[in-house]
């Protein structure tokens, strides 16, 4: 498989993919269930190691996001203690 052709986030890039699995091209991680409860900083490091083609955007409790799908972005939702509260995934 070839390398992704999208630029670092932002801007949003989705190419022809509309699922996180497609964005990984079969060789990069696209979901990180083991990060629940980790700090935002720990999550960022693990995500970028598993997929260097994404930008990590930390979303505080009560914070909002956009509805667009991006192959080069991972939302990391954290609680009031800066701990991951939802499974991060590409999109």
C-alpha positions as CSV (number, residue, x, y, z in Angstrom):
1,X,0.0,0.0,0.0
2,X,1.1,3.5,-0.6
3,X,1.7,6.3,1.9
4,X,-1.2,8.7,2.7
5,X,-1.4,11.7,0.4
6,X,-3.0,14.0,2.9
7,X,-1.3,16.9,4.7
8,X,-1.1,17.2,8.5
9,X,-4.2,18.4,10.2
10,X,-5.5,21.1,9.8
11,X,-6.8,21.2,7.2
12,X,-9.1,18.2,7.2
13,X,-8.3,15.5,4.7
14,X,-10.4,12.4,3.9
15,X,-9.5,11.5,0.3
16,X,-11.9,8.8,-0.7
17,X,-12.1,7.3,2.8
18,X,-15.2,7.6,5.0
19,X,-14.2,5.2,7.7
20,X,-11.3,5.1,10.2
21,X,-10.3,1.7,8.9
22,X,-9.9,3.0,5.4
23,X,-7.7,5.8,6.6
24,X,-5.2,3.5,8.2
25,X,-4.4,1.9,4.8
26,X,-4.0,-1.4,6.5
27,X,-0.7,-0.3,8.1
28,X,-1.4,2.4,10.6
29,X,-3.4,2.3,13.8
30,X,-6.8,4.0,13.6
31,X,-8.3,3.3,17.0
32,X,-6.8,3.2,20.5
33,X,-9.0,1.5,23.1
34,X,-6.0,1.0,25.5
35,X,-5.8,4.8,26.1
36,X,-9.0,5.0,28.3
37,X,-7.9,6.6,31.6
38,X,-4.5,7.8,30.3
39,X,-3.5,11.4,30.3
40,X,-4.0,13.5,27.2
41,X,-0.2,13.8,26.9
42,X,0.3,10.0,27.1
43,X,-2.5,9.5,24.6
44,X,-0.9,12.0,22.1
45,X,2.4,10.2,22.3
46,X,0.9,6.7,21.7
47,X,-1.4,7.9,18.9
48,X,1.4,9.6,17.0
49,X,3.7,6.6,17.4
50,X,1.0,4.3,15.9
51,X,0.0,6.8,13.2
52,X,2.3,9.6,12.4
53,X,-0.1,11.0,9.7
54,X,-2.6,12.3,12.1
55,X,-3.0,15.4,14.2
56,X,-4.3,14.9,17.8
57,X,-6.9,17.4,19.0
58,X,-7.7,17.3,22.7
59,X,-11.3,18.1,23.6
60,X,-12.0,19.0,27.2
61,X,-15.2,17.9,29.0
62,X,-18.1,20.0,27.6
63,X,-16.0,21.0,24.5
64,X,-17.4,20.7,21.0
65,X,-16.2,19.2,17.7
66,X,-17.1,19.5,14.1
67,X,-19.1,16.9,12.2
68,X,-16.7,16.5,9.3
69,X,-14.7,13.2,8.9
70,X,-10.9,13.6,8.6
71,X,-8.3,10.8,7.9
72,X,-5.7,13.0,9.5
73,X,-7.3,13.9,12.8
74,X,-8.0,12.1,16.1
75,X,-10.3,13.7,18.7
76,X,-9.1,12.9,22.2
77,X,-12.0,13.5,24.7
78,X,-10.8,14.1,28.2
79,X,-12.5,14.5,31.6
80,X,-11.9,17.2,34.2
81,X,-8.7,15.5,35.3
82,X,-7.3,15.5,31.7
83,X,-7.8,11.7,31.4
84,X,-9.1,10.1,28.2
85,X,-12.8,9.3,28.6
86,X,-13.7,8.0,25.1
87,X,-11.8,5.6,22.9
88,X,-9.8,7.8,20.5
89,X,-10.1,7.0,16.8
90,X,-9.3,8.5,13.4
91,X,-12.1,10.7,12.1
